[in-house]
Amino acid sequence: MGGSEPALRLHEDPGLQPERTVMAWGRTMLSLFVASAVFLRWLPHYGPAVVLLMLLSGLAAAGIYASQQRRYRNGSEGIRAGRVEADIVAVVSTGASVAVLGVLALWILAAKVLS
């Protein structure tokens, strides 16, 4: 129990679920930021409507980033208590964001093709 203990250690095994979950959400956040950058490449071809896609993707990624600390803490406390619950709000809101991104992207592409 010396000075080598990390400051934020809420459970005994550092390789347990909270770390893997946070890393998975981090990959999702990175993917949304990359999608936002890809949408930036669409701007000259599909016009200013692409800015909406960039903003939505960026906001979804920022939301994940803002909730990472809370998600880790809840997972760690859940392990200590013996009961871990899924973050349904985060999963549904991320899924809805990705679905809306897909629909808007298809709408922008279709509008360009039909015009």
C-alpha positions as CSV (number, residue, x, y, z in Angstrom):
1,M,0.0,0.0,0.0
2,G,2.9,2.4,-0.7
3,G,3.2,5.2,-3.2
4,S,2.7,2.9,-6.2
5,E,-1.1,2.8,-5.7
6,P,-3.0,4.7,-8.4
7,A,-5.1,7.7,-7.2
8,L,-8.3,6.3,-8.7
9,R,-8.7,2.7,-7.8
10,L,-12.2,1.6,-7.0
11,H,-11.8,-2.2,-7.4
12,E,-9.2,-4.8,-6.9
13,D,-8.5,-6.0,-10.5
14,P,-7.4,-3.2,-12.9
15,G,-8.1,-5.5,-15.9
16,L,-11.8,-5.8,-15.2
17,Q,-14.8,-4.6,-17.1
18,P,-14.7,-0.8,-16.5
19,E,-11.3,-0.5,-18.3
20,R,-12.4,-2.5,-21.3
21,T,-15.7,-0.6,-21.4
22,V,-14.0,2.8,-21.3
23,M,-11.6,1.7,-24.1
24,A,-14.5,0.5,-26.2
25,W,-16.3,3.9,-25.7
26,G,-13.0,5.6,-26.6
27,R,-12.8,3.7,-29.9
28,T,-16.4,4.7,-30.6
29,M,-15.6,8.4,-29.8
30,L,-12.5,8.2,-32.1
31,S,-14.6,6.7,-34.9
32,L,-17.2,9.5,-34.6
33,F,-14.4,12.2,-34.8
34,V,-12.9,10.4,-37.9
35,A,-16.4,10.4,-39.5
36,S,-16.6,14.1,-38.8
37,A,-13.3,14.6,-40.6
38,V,-14.5,12.5,-43.5
39,F,-17.7,14.6,-43.7
40,L,-15.4,17.6,-44.0
41,R,-14.0,16.1,-47.3
42,W,-17.6,16.0,-48.6
43,L,-18.1,19.8,-48.1
44,P,-16.9,20.9,-51.6
45,H,-19.0,18.2,-53.3
46,Y,-22.3,18.2,-51.3
47,G,-22.5,21.7,-50.0
48,P,-23.2,23.3,-46.6
49,A,-25.6,20.6,-45.5
50,V,-22.6,18.5,-44.6
51,V,-21.8,20.8,-41.8
52,L,-24.9,19.4,-40.0
53,L,-23.3,15.9,-40.3
54,M,-20.0,17.2,-39.0
55,L,-21.7,18.9,-36.0
56,L,-23.8,15.9,-35.1
57,S,-20.9,13.5,-35.3
58,G,-18.7,15.9,-33.3
59,L,-21.4,16.4,-30.6
60,A,-21.9,12.6,-30.2
61,A,-18.1,12.2,-29.8
62,A,-18.0,15.0,-27.3
63,G,-20.8,13.5,-25.3
64,I,-19.0,10.3,-25.0
65,Y,-15.8,12.1,-23.9
66,A,-17.7,14.1,-21.3
67,S,-19.3,10.9,-19.8
68,Q,-16.2,8.7,-19.7
69,Q,-15.3,9.5,-16.0
70,R,-18.8,8.9,-14.8
71,R,-19.0,5.6,-16.8
72,Y,-15.8,4.3,-15.3
73,R,-16.8,5.3,-11.8
74,N,-20.2,3.6,-12.1
75,G,-18.7,0.4,-13.5
76,S,-16.0,0.2,-10.8
77,E,-18.6,0.9,-8.0
78,G,-20.9,-1.7,-9.6
79,I,-18.1,-4.3,-9.4
80,R,-17.5,-3.6,-5.8
81,A,-21.2,-3.8,-5.1
82,G,-21.5,-7.0,-7.1
83,R,-24.0,-5.5,-9.5
84,V,-23.1,-3.8,-12.8
85,E,-25.8,-2.2,-14.9
86,A,-25.6,-1.2,-18.5
87,D,-25.6,2.5,-19.4
88,I,-28.8,2.2,-21.5
89,V,-29.0,6.0,-22.1
90,A,-25.5,6.1,-23.6
91,V,-26.1,3.1,-25.8
92,V,-29.4,4.3,-27.1
93,S,-28.3,7.9,-27.7
94,T,-25.2,6.7,-29.5
95,G,-27.1,4.3,-31.6
96,A,-29.7,7.0,-32.4
97,S,-27.0,9.4,-33.3
98,V,-25.4,7.0,-35.7
99,A,-28.8,6.1,-37.3
100,V,-29.5,9.8,-37.7
101,L,-26.1,10.4,-39.3
102,G,-26.7,7.6,-41.7
103,V,-30.2,8.8,-42.7
104,L,-28.9,12.4,-43.1
105,A,-25.9,11.3,-45.2
106,L,-28.2,9.3,-47.5
107,W,-30.6,12.2,-47.8
108,I,-27.7,14.6,-48.7
109,L,-26.4,12.1,-51.3
110,A,-29.9,11.5,-52.8
111,A,-30.5,15.2,-53.0
112,K,-27.3,15.7,-54.9
113,V,-28.0,12.8,-57.3
114,L,-31.6,13.9,-58.0
115,S,-30.7,17.5,-58.6
